[in-house]
Amino acid sequence: MELAVQVILASAFILVLLYITLRLLNHLIRGQMGRGQLEVIEAVAIGRKSQLVLVRAGEQCYLLGVSDHAVELIKEMPKSAISFETNRPTTEGRWGQIFANLAGSERATRR
């Protein structure tokens, strides 16, 4: 009987240590992932297998067209061209603002 109690206590102790270890590892991994210089700001599907993706890399933002077969750069712009609230575009014009910036920069280059 004494052996059974020791086995149960040892098993419980190991499970608690395993739980604590997994929690710490999860916390460390999430902390390291948040420090990167590359961030997908937003993605929107424009077809069954294609989407527009806004990516921030350092101080630059890139509007990408992504499909099964290719990733194409549509526009490169400074991070300052997009207004952010807590690293997200504002709700009043996420994509509208991006397209307005694209249209404005295209007009400026044509003049």
N, C-alpha and C positions, 0 to 999 in steps of 0.2 A: 504494500500500500504506500509505503514511504517513497518507493521508486517512482510510482505513478504520479505522485504529487510533484516530485522533482522534475519529471519529464514535462508535465503540464506547465509548471512555472518557467522552465527553461524555454519551452516553445513560445509561451506568451512574451517572454523577454525578447526573444529573437524577432517575433512579429512587431513588437514595439520599436525595436532598433531599425528594422526594415522600413517601417512606416516613416520614422523620423528621417532616415537617410533619403528616401524617395522625395519627401517634402523639401528637404534642403537642396537636393539636386534640381528639382523643378524650379525652385526659387532662383538658384544660380543660373540655370539655363535661360530663364525668362529675362533675368537682369542683363545678361550678356547680349541677348538678341536685341534688346531695346537700344543699345549703344551704337548700332551700325549707322553708316552714312547713307544707306540705300533704303528707301521707304516707298511702298506703293500707297499713294494718297487715295486714289479711287479708281475703280474699274467699272465700266458699263458695257453690257452686251449690246451689240448692234446687229447681230445676226445669230444663227444657231451655233456657229463655230468661230465667231469673230467678236472682238471687243476693242474698245478704246481704253487705254490705261494711262493714268497720270502718275509719273514716278518722280520722286525727289532724290537727287544724288548730290549731297553737299549743298551748295548754294544754287544749283541749277535744277530746273524741272524739265521733264521730257514727256511729250504727248506721243504715245506709241499706238500703232495699229497692230493688233495681235490676232493671228489666225493659226490654224493647224499647220500651215506651211511656212509662215514667215512672221517676222517681227519687223515692222517698218517705223522709222522715225518720221513723225509727221511734223513736229515742231519742237525746237529747243528754246527755252526761255529762262530768264533769271527767276529765282524764287520770289523776288519782290514783285513780279508781274501778277502773282496770285495772292489774294489776301487770305490769310490763314487765321483760324481760331483753334487753338490747341492742335496745331498741325493738321487741320482739316480745312478744306475750302468752306467758305461761309455758305449757309443754306440758301441765301437769296440768289445765288447765281453760279453754283459750282461750275457746271459745264457751259452755261451761258457766258460767264465771265471769261472762261478759257477761249471760247470761240470768238468773243468780242475782241480779246487781245490778239488772237490770230488775224482777224479781219483788219484790225487797226494796224498791225505790223505789216500786213500785206499791202495795205493802202500806202503806208509810209515808204515802202520799198519801190512802189510803182512811180512815185512822184519824182 
